[in-house]
Amino acid sequence: MIGIDVVSINRIEKMYEKFGKKAYHKYLNENEIKLIKKIETAAGFWAAKEAASKALGCGIGEECAFHDILLSKTPKNAPFITFSKKVLEKFSIKKAHVSISHDNGFAIAVVALEK
């Protein structure tokens, strides 16, 4: 299963300017927030979580919330994605892959799931 999402970096930046760190808490946990050094990373994480929910076929909501999707970095600084136990079991996810990129004011992410 594959999901993709693109988001305007400016949209995430405006959300942060208006609400501060509270904006990040809407969709990120503390460990994820610690990884954000630039607004592009925050936008990429938003896109990755949206793409993951699309790959699941449910979107962000009751079956899979933003905080059920967990992003981190590998030792080589590549993005890494996993899910809450609830989502892993419900959707029978065996493996998950994520790619995040940003350029020219946009962040894009692709998530591929193996069952």
PyMOL commands that set and color helices and strands:
alter all, ss='L'
color gray80, all
select helices_A, chain A and resi 9-19+21-25+30-34+39-56+66-68+85-90
alter helices_A, ss='H'
color red, helices_A
select strands_A, chain A and resi 2-8+69-73+79-83+95-103+106-114
alter strands_A, ss='S'
color yellow, strands_A
deselect
rebuild
show_as cartoon
